[in-house]
Amino acid sequence: MDGVDSDLNQEVTLTVIVPITRMSGRFNELKTWITASVDLPLQTVFIHDVQDPLTGVELRELISRCPGAHIQIIEGTYGSPGMARNQGLKLAISPWVAFWDADDLPRPDSVLSSISQSHVETEVIIGNFISRSGQVLLENHHLSQLENVAINPALWRMTFRTSILKEINFSSCLMGEDQIFLIDLNLPSRNIHFSNEIFYEYFQGHPLQLTMNQKSVNEVSVALTLAKVKLQQNDELRNIFSEIVLLKLFGTTLVRTRGINRLKHLLINLNVLCIPRRASLAKFVSVIINNKRLK
């Protein structure tokens, strides 16, 4: 552990958990926000899933430039972002927790501002975010309805009251694990505040991102199966949000698979369309049309 004070739990408002894997030479965005956050009430927990010899060295060198910051680096073998986040959750000691990616540009000031303005009953804060490809602005998302959030959950623009996550764990899926997490959390049952602040800048298109890796993309079908079983076995988790997430996982797998794999997916998972109620199917189609595309 690095940079941990004995009175840390009295000093921090937000714990940020950041899985890191194979990030050597790609720390520009992380350097920007971590050096600007030294004086903020943050506990930052980096969970390094060690897969190369340089990422850890570069991360520690970067953190050494941030004296006084509440930063921990945990290294090990985790195998997926979800398993890394589970480890980070064990170390969270602040009232609020967020899950950020190492290659994006979060805005901690905006998140902390929204936390300070939230009501005592608030359990989840959902902010806006910007999508970029390099320096090109793709979209500015202002989604204030859960049905829209279900199409693009974007876990990293959400902040959670730590106390509601005690019984929730991430799955080991390489992709879609964030959506399974939100289903398990039963997001619509939570007291949610939608903030107008932009919490996050999401960068797309780097070849080392999981979303660009076909093997990882195939893992969406694993998340789909897991979501299907959860909704079939637990009626309490069935709502318009979770059913749209299920349909989104089905559609994403269909769009991203190729050739015979697409046909196999369609045949194996066609029964997924029998789970959502008519209202969820109609809302899913409506949101897709309004958003123009399925990610």
C-alpha positions, 0 to 999 in steps of 0.5 A: 500500500502507498500513501495511506494515512491512519486517519484516512477514513475521516479524510476521504469522501469518495473511494475510486477503484481503478483496475489496471492491465497492460497500460505501459506508455498509456498513462496520459489521461490518468496522469492528468486527473491523478495529479490534479486530485492530490488535495481532494478527499479521494481514496484511490485504489489501483488494482494492477492485474499484472500481465507485463513488466512495465505497467507497474513500474510506470504506475509507481513512478507516476504515483511517486509524484503525488505526495500526500495523496491517498493512493494504494496500489495492489498487485496480483493476478485477477483475470478480469476487471470485475475480479479486480474491482471486487478486491478494491471494494474490500479496501474502500473506507469512504461513504461513496465509491466509484469505478473508473477505467485507467485509460479515460479522463474522469472529473473528480471535482464534478463527482465530489460536487454532486456528492456534497449536494446529494440528499442523505437518502441518495444511494446512487448518483448518475452523471453525464459523460462525453465520448471521444475517439482520440480528441474527436468528440463523438457524443455528449450524453445527457441521459436522465431516464433509467431506460436510456441508462440501460442501453449504455450503462456506463458504470464509470459515470455512476457513484454509489453509496458504499453501504449498498454494495456490501452484498454485491460482487462483480462477475468474472466476465471480461465484458458485460460484468458491469451490466450484471452488477447493475442487475444484481444491485436492482438499480431501479429500487435505489434512490437515484440522483441524476446530476447535470454535471459531466463526470467522465470523458470516455475514450474509444478506439484504442486497440488494447481496450477490451471492447476492441478485442474479439475474444473479449467481445465474445464474453458478452454472450457469457454475460447474456447467459448469466443475466438470463438465468438471474431474471429467470430465477429471481422475479425481484430483479425483473423490471424494465431496466434489467429487461432492457439490459438483457435485450441490449446484451442480446443485441450487442452479441448479435451485432459483434459476432461474425459468420457461423458464431452469429447464427449459433448465438441467435439459435442458442439465445433466441428464447431471451426474447421471451423473457422481457414483457411487452412494455420492455420490448417496446421501450427497448425498440424506442430507445434504440431508434432514438439513439440511432445505434446499438453499442 
